[in-house]
Amino acid sequence: MSLKSFQSEIQEIYARELARQRGQASGTSAPRNIHSKKTQILEESNIVGEPPPSRDAGIEGEVEAVLALLSIHDYDRARTSVAQLITGRKGEYIFRIGCQPSHASLFAGESVDDATGWSGVPRTDVEVASLQSSVKRVVEELGGKVSVLFETTDGHHPRATLLLRLPPPSIELVPEVRCAVVGNVDSGKSTTLGVLTRGPLDDGRGRARVALFRHKHEIETGRTSSVGMEILGFSTAGTPVLPNILPSADANVIRRDKLGWDEISAQSAKIVSFSDLAGHERYLKTTLYGLTSGAPSCVILMVGANAGLIGMSKEHLAIALALSVPVVVCITKIDMTPPNILNETTKQVVKILKSPGCRKTPVFVNSMEVAVESSQTFAQYKLCPIFRVSNVTGEGLDYFRTFLNLLPSSEADTETFTVDQPLEYSVTDVWSVPYVGTVVNGILNSGSVKTGDSVLFGPDSNGHFQSTVVRSMQRKRADVATAEAGQCVALALKRVKRAAVRKGMVIVHKADTPPKATRQFEGQVLILYHNTTMQRNYQAMLHCGAVRQTVRIISMDNPEGVLRTGDRATVQFEFITQPEFVKVGMKLLFREGKTKGLGVITRLL
């Protein structure tokens, strides 16, 4: 039983359940899974790395219509069309002028000038320049900004790619992209994030990463042990929002002079939140929890060029693939690595990505054009962009920044996050804040919430739900009044003891029938690795969304009554300590030591 076909089955079960739940909520039978079937067929046909289909013809037509209006100086109608284009895409739009090369030849890394398969209307360099200034004029009249992502005027095909962006109406609506950063110990995760979010380059001795550490022992050892959260804001003009630190500053200055998250949110038109996960083997459960509960849009796998893909980075890659999250590879430390070792590392990465377990098409990002185009298509077409960066010389960081700036926002994924459903918020963190009380952090899986709402939270150890009121809300440490599905917000709860709330609980709106807590459930599982056999009463740690608890196997449908590596079975699990809120169709990962299994919940018992 291959992992690939099992994953597509999980996806089908999930889509079917989602359609059923939505149908129940709206009172109609929902024909949603036709769409998921279609995307699955698309995925299967494209696993081998056939060239991705050409760009959407409808959108190209709209862009050409705008350019035609601009060439005859009909600015009023052009303004209306541009406004529709941008607002239809959550406030930002990538606008292409001139002929565009086919993705197949662009991503293959060859020179595109002689390649075939160009699409779009050819323009001269004079036309490209004048259209650029016209577009700029129109967007600025709308109150937005235009930044030139890429332009080439010499060669056979003059072309330009612009980013049109409107400022968000309020902090509540700033789009956010969630990225999880994983990789082996010493692969440069914290340093890369330090350089991206603070500005000054590293000194080769880890100066840039000091600002990210949350604990004293992390500063002393240089190892991340907790899930560090960092945010990088991009302004309307597409430039990163950074504190004004001199390049020569020492570590203490870099640590001290940082912008508050609320300041970053106020200046940004888009926020990329990184969860800096731990690379050390000891902290694997923390890393796993960060990947399952944080609902990241993409996983950035850091690979040290001097060491290659070793140790935990393979493990992290396997987990990201099992959860089917798109992967981006970033090869760091290229300034200190001899060319032959760098080539070996690159070969090894490509080999692993092309292997039957991954089946991804590696794309080397060596130009701004590749960075722009790959950011839009890598998730659908199983591409894996590979960046080669140096945090000391700054080489390759511009491509990486542009790529992050253009990633589609997490809440735009309406397949996963639905606003028109009842509220469901999963708790991933709990704190007690002086003079505020109990504060929970988490993600809205569906629905919306506003301050003053009466809500239920639970289940507690008896499976009951308690009522409370949302006192206040913050998003990225800035006060907000409302939040919608797909956003990550912190809620302050009224008159709730810190001990009454734990990770993995859910918050729902008050209803006549409170949600049910589940003690036992049945799931389809695939054992990815186990060194002996698994039998009844076997215990393992289960990760399912924000839920993390030990489960034991009550029964399985295997005739021998044992499971080995590569086996697939329908297994009944039971939570050991307390019931949890889980739903049919949720993905589950369980592990114990080196044992790993993947599955999906098919029935609640």
N, C-alpha and C positions, 0 to 999 in steps of 0.2 A: 504494500500500500504506500504510494508515494506521498510525500508531504504536500506536494503541489495540489494533487487532486483532493486531498483531505481538506486543504485550506479553502479550495473553491466550494467544497460542500459546506464547510462552516459558514462561508459567506452567504450561501443560498439559504441555510437555516435562519441566519441572522436577518436576511432581507425579508424572508417569509414572515418571521415573527413581527418585524418592524411594521410591515404592511398590515398584519392582523391587528396590532395594537392601535395603529393609526385609524384603521377602519372602525374599531370599537369606539374610539374617542369621537369620531365624526359621525358615527352611526351609519356608515355606508361600507360596502365591501371595497377595499382599496386595490386598484389594479397597479400596485407599485412594483411588484417584483418582476414585471416584464422588463422594466428599465435595468434592474440589477442583472437579469439574465443577459441582456444585451451587452452590458459592460463586461460581463464575465466572458462571453464569447469573444468580444473584442480583445480581452486580455489574453485568452488562450491562443488566439490566432497570432498574437504578437509576442509570445514568449521567446521565440527563437531570435528575436531582434530584427524582424523585417522592418523596412523603413516605415516610420510612423506616417499615417495618412497626412495629406497636405492640409494646410490651414483651413479653417472654417470659411467656406465660400461666402456665406451670408454676411459675416462680419467684414470680410474684405470688401464686399459690395458697399457696405455702409461707409467704410473709410474712404473708398474711392469717390462716393457721392459727396462727402465732406470736402475732399480735395478739389473736386470739380466746382463746387460752390465757391471755394476760396480762389480758384484760378480766375473766376469771373467777378471776384470781389463782392460777392453777395454775403456780407458778413452776418447779417441778421439770421438768415436761415441756417448758415453754417454754425452759428452760436447755439441755436436750438438743437441741431443734430449732435454737436459735440457734447452738450449738456446731457442729452439722452445716453450717449455712449458712456460717459463717465459715471453717471448715477446708476446706470444698469450694472456697472461692475464694482459696486461698493466704493465709489469715490476715487477710483484710479483706473487708468487705461493706458495700455502700451500701444502707441500710435506709430505705424510703420509707413514710411514714404519711399516710393521707388520699388524696383524689383527686389524680391527676397529670395535667397538661395533655398534649396530644399533642405529639410532637416537632416535627411540621410547623409548628404555630402558634407553638411556643416559639422555634424556630430562625429563623422568619421575622421575628422582632423586633417583632411586634405585641403589643398588650396581651392577655394570655391569659385575663383574667377573662370576657370576652364570647365567647371562642372555643368551638367545639364539639369533640367528640372526647375528652372527659375519660375517664380510666379509673381503676379502683380503687374502694374503698368510701369514700363521703363520711363525714367525721367533723366533730364540732363542735370549737371551739377548746379547750374543757375536755377533751374526749377526747384530742385531740392532745397536750396538755400532760401528762395523766396517763399516757398510753401511753409518752411520751418518758421519764418518770422510771422507769417499770417496766422499759423496755428497758435503761436505764442500770444499774439495780440488777442485772438478770440478767447483763449483760456484765461488770460489775465483779466479780461472784461467780466468773465464769470466769477472772478475772485480766486482762481486756482493758480497753480504754478506749472511751468514746463521745465523739465530738465532733459538735456540731450544725453541719452544713454550711450549712443554709438552713432558715428557717422563716417562715411568714407566718400570722398569726392573724386579721388583718382581711381584708375582702373576702368573696367568696361561697364560696371554697374554702379553708378552713384546711388547711394541710399542712406537713409537716416532712420533711427528708431528713437522716439521721444517718449518720455513718461509724463502723462497729464495727470495732475492730482489736485483734488479739491481739499481744503482743510475740513476736518470732521466738525459737525455742528456742535458737539459737546464731548467732554471727556468720556461720557458713557459709551459713545459710539466710535471711539478710536479702534480701528481694526487691529487684531493681535495675531501674531503667528507664534505657535509654541514649538520650540525645537528642543529635543533632548540631546545632550552632548555626552557621548560615551567613548570608551577607548581604554587601552591598557594603562597601568601605572606609568608615569613619566612619558606619556605621549604628547604632552603639551596642551591638555584641555583647558586648564585654568588660565594658563599664560595667554593662549589665543583669545579667550573671552576677555581677559584683562585688557589686551591691546584693542580689541574691537570696541569695548564699552568705555574705555577711559581715554584712548587716543595715543598717548606716548608709546613708542616701541619698547621692546624688552631689551635688557642689557646682556642677554645670554645667561643670566644667573637667576632668572625667575623674579625679577623686580616687578614685572607687570601683574603677577598673579596675587601678590600679597593683599591687594585691595579686595579680593574675592573671598578670602578665608573668613569663616565665622567663629572659629575656635582658636584658642591659644596654641593647642597642640598641633593644629594644622599649619600655623605659621612656622612653628619650630621644625616639623618634619617635612613640610611642603606637600603633604598628602591631603586631598579632600576626603573627609569621612562622612559628610552630611550632604543632603541634596541642596546645593547652593543655587539660589535664584538670581539671575542677572537680567537686566533688560537693556535693549538697545533701541533708541527711538530714531525714526527717520522723519525729517521735517517735510513740509509740503513740497519744498524744492528738491527733495530726494537726498539731502545731505544728512549724515549722521549727527544726532544731537549729542555733543560731547562737552565735558567740563573744560574750562580754559586752563590746561596744565602745560607748563613749558616742557619741551622735549627733554631738557637736562635734569628735570626734577628727581629727587631721590624718593625711595620707597615710601617714606612717611608722608611726604606731600601727596603722592598719588593716592595713598590710603585715605588721607584726610579730605582732600578737595574732590569730593564727588557730588554730582547732582542728586538731589532727592528724587525718588521715583515720581512724586507728584509733580515736580518741576519738569521732569522728562516727559510725562504724559501731557502736560499743558502745552509743551512746544512741539509735540509730535503729531504726524498725520498717520503714522503706523508704528506699531511696537513689535519688536521681536523679543519674546521672552525665552531665555535659555535656562534649562535646568541643568546645572553642572553636576553630573552624576559621578559617583566615586568609581575609580578604576581598580582599586585593590580587591583581591579575591574575598577578603574578610567582609567587605561591605556589599557583597553581591545582592543580598536580600533588599538592601536600601535602593540599589540601582534598579532592581526588578520592580520594586514598588513605584519608583519614579516613572518607569516606562508604562506600567499598566494603569496607574491612577492619574497620570498627568495628561493623558490623551494627546500626545504630541502629533503635530502634522508631519514632522520629519525627524529622522535621527541623524545627527552628524557624528560620524565615526572618525575619531582622530587617530592617525597612525604616525608614529615617530619614524621619520625617514631612516634614522640610523639603526632602528631596531626591527622594523617590519611589523607585520600582523602577527603578534605573539600573544600568548597567555589569554587574558580576559577579553581582548578585543574580538577574538573569534566567537567567544561565548556571547558577547554583547551583540555581534552581528547576527548570530543565530536567533537570539531572542527577538531582535527587531524584525527579522524575516518571519518568525513564527507568528508575531502579532500583526504581520503584513503592514508595517509602517514603511513609507519610502525612505531610502537611505542615501546620504551624501557622504562621500569619503573626503577627508581633508588630510593631506600628507604634510606634516609640519617639520621644522628643523632642517629645511633644505640648504640653509646657509652653511651648516657645519658638517654636512654629510658629503663624503667623496662621491663623485659622479657614478662610479661603478656600483657602489652600494645603493645609491638612489635608484639606479636602473633596476637593480635586483628587487628592491622593495616594490617599485611600480609594477614589475612583471608579476610579482607574487599577488599583489592586490587584484590585478586584472584577471589572473588565473582563478583566484577564489571567486570573484564576481561572476565569471563565466561558467563556473562549475555547476553541475546539475542541481546542487542544493540551492544555489542563488538564482541562477538564470537571469542575470541582469546584464544590460549592455553598458559597458563602461564608456563614459564620454569625458575626455580630457578638456578642461576649461582653460584654453590658452588664449582666448580673446574675449573682448567685451561682448561681441555678438553671440558667442556660444553661451556666455553667462546669462545673457538676457533670454535667449530662446529656451535654454534648458530649464530655467526656473519655472517656465510655464508648462512644460510638457513632461518633466521627469517622473512625476507621480503616476500619470496614466499609462505611460508606455514602458514601464519597467526599465527606465534608464537609470544609471547611477553616475551623477556628475563627480569628477575627481578634481580637487583643487590641490595645487602644490604651493604652500605658503611658507614664508619665513617671518617670524615675529621680531627678528632682530633687524633685518634689512627692509622689511615691509613688502617684499616681493610677493605678488599674487594676492595680497589682501584686498586690493581694489575690486578684483573680480568677485571675491567672496562677499564683500560688502554689497555690491550691486545685486548679486544673486539673492542675498537675504532681504534686501530692500523690495524685491519684486515677488517674493513668495506669496501665493494666494493666502488670505487670512483664514485662521482656523474656524471662525464662526461662519464663514461662507460655505462650509461643508454642510449643506442642508440635509444630505442623506443621513448623517449621524445625529445632528442637532436640530430638533424641530421646535419652533417657537409656538406653534398653535396647539401643542399638547399640554396636558396638566404638568405642573411644576415637579421636577425631580432634580435634586441637587445632591451630589455625593461629596461627603466630607473627607478631605485628604490630610487635614492638619487641624490641631486644636491648640489654642493658647488661652491663658488667663491674662488679661491686660489690666493694669491698675486703673481704677476709676471708670472702667468700661465694663468689665466683667468677662464672661466667656466669649471668645471670638473663634469662629471656625472658618477655614479656608477650603475652597473646593471648586468644582466645575458644575455649571448648570447643564445637565444632559438634555433637558427639555423644558419648555414653558418659560415663564418669566416671573420675576419677583420684584417687589418694591418695598421701601421701608414702611414699617407699620403693618405689614401683612401678618395675619395669624397663621402659624405653621405648626406642623407636627414633626418631631425628630425621633429617630429610633432606628432599628429595634434595640431595646435594652436586653439584659441577660434573660428576661422572661419572655422576650418577643413582643413587648408592648411599646406603644408610641406615646411620647409626652408632648403636651402643647406648649408653645412659647410664642413670642412676638419678635419680629426682626426689628431691632432697635435702630441700627444704622448699618450702612454698607460702604465698603471701600473697594476700589478696583485699582491695582497698582499703587496703593497707598494714597489715592486721591478719593475724596468723598463723592459718592454717586447716589442717586435716588432710585434708579431702576437698573435691572440687569436682564439680559436675554440669554436664550440657549446658546451654548458654545463659549460663553465668557467665563473667565476665572475670577471669582469675587470672594471677598471676605465678609462674613455677616457677624454682627454683634447680636447675641441672643439675650432676651430679657429674663432675669431671674432664673438663670440656669447655672448649676454648679459645674465647675470644670470637670469633675469626676463623672458627671452624668453623660458626657459626650465622648465618643471615641472615633478614631479613624474608621472609615468603612460604613458609618451610619448614613442614612439619607434624610433629606428634609423635603417634605411634601406639603401641599396646601391642605387645610382642614377640609375633610369631606365626610359624608354620612358613613362610608365604610372605610376605616383606616387600612393601609396596605398590610399585607400578610408578611410575617417573617418566616423564613424557611430554615428548617433544621436538616432535612434530607432532600437530596435531589439526584436526578439521573443525568448522565452526560455521555456523549460520544467522545472517547479519548484515543489519542495515538501516543504510544510510548516512544519518545525520541531517543532516550538512553537509559538503560538500567543494567547494572553489572550482573545481577542474578535474576531471580524471578519475584514477581509481586503477587501476593495472595490476599485472601480476605483479612480484614483488620490491619492491613498495611496503612501506615500513617505518613502523610506528606503535607508540606505547606502549600496552601492553595492561594493563588493570586487571581482575583477576578474583579476587574475595575479597581475600585478603591478598597475592596474587601481583601483582607489578608488574615487567614486563619488556618489552623491545622485541621485537616479532614481525615476521616478513616474510610476505607473501602468496606461497604457492607456486603455487596455482592457484585458479581460480574457475569456476563453471558458467555464467557469462554468455557467450552466443554471441559478442559483440563482443570479449570479453576486457578490458572496462573497466567501472568502476563510477562512477556519478555520484550527486549528492544525491538521496535518495529511492529509490535502487535497493535491491533486496533480492536476496541471492544466498547460495548455499552456498559458503563459502570455506575453503581449507585454509591454516592458519597454521603457522609454525615459529618456536620460540623461538630467539633469536639467540645468547645467551651460554651458557645452561645449561638442562637439562631442569627441569621443575617438576611439582609434584603437583597435577593438576586432575582434575575428575570430570565425567562427562556430566551435563548439566542445569544447570551453573553459569552464571550470567549473566556476560557480559563487556562491558566498555566499552573502546573504544580511541580514542586521540586523538593528534594530531600537529599542533601549531600550532592552527589553528582547526578542523581536521577532527575530526568526532566520529562514532562509530558505536556501535551497540548490538547485542548478539547473545546467543546461547546456544550452549554446546558440545553438539554432537550426536553426535560420534564421536571416539574417541582412535585415532590411527593408529600 
